[in-house]
Amino acid sequence: STIDSYAKDHQISCILPTCGHTTRFLAAYPDSFETPCFPVPAGQAFDLLNNKLTFHQLCRDLDLPVPGTRIFETWSELRAAASTASLIYPFIVKPTNPDGGWGVRRINGPEDLLGRIDYSPILAQDFIPGRDLCVFYLCERGEITGQVAYTFARHGIRFVRRPNVDAFSRVVAAHLKLDGVIGFDLRERADGQVFFIESNPRFWFRMDVMTLAGLDFIRAALTKEALGKGPPDGL
């Protein structure tokens, strides 16, 4: 293939996906390259995890904690539901699949429903008071072989340990027989209760920070070395 020829000409020893699109590309052609590829989820599993609505439905099927969620085809339908109090303020609206937080808005009251939203369908989720929690895992044939969890501090991130979230995540990994990297965004209440919000079946923005902290996901996947535990809880 053209990719294999390029890899040979430039002495590239492994093909790495850099985003959702390239991860899905490798998932679609798992046996098409002579050059070794970084492990990725199967295509069907990727599609299920990469869509906020289907991920929410998966969590419900597996009895994992999620916020109350409704789907609306139009902004008008959502506004009508809010006007009859079948949607309780505050709530979050978001598209089902774009990355990077695009289109996500917190709706605190009727004044935030003015104007319009330019995507469809619209996902509306209960707002969970608390803080954001991010967890990422390295998986091999449905087994989690390494993990990291962090929250956001005032000037960066703070590494944490969350055994309860790890236990929930092992259910997803085993159910889908996942390979490669998978991440979950959660909300964590002050009482410790967590809620799965969305998943990221791909490399993520802060992988370089993880590597500096001694958590080299790429090296661990390619060499089968242990990922390591990283910084202590709270650092």
Salt bridges, closest charged atoms under 4 A:
ASP47 OD1 - ARG24 NE 2.73
ASP99 OD2 - ARG202 NE 3.84
ASP118 OD1 - ARG116 NE 3.10
ASP132 OD1 - ARG187 NH1 2.99
GLU140 OE2 - ARG141 NH1 3.49
GLU140 OE2 - LYS224 NZ 3.40
GLU188 OE1 - ARG131 NE 3.17
GLU188 OE2 - ARG162 NE 2.63
ASP191 OD2 - ARG189 NH2 2.81
GLU225 OE1 - ARG219 NE 3.23
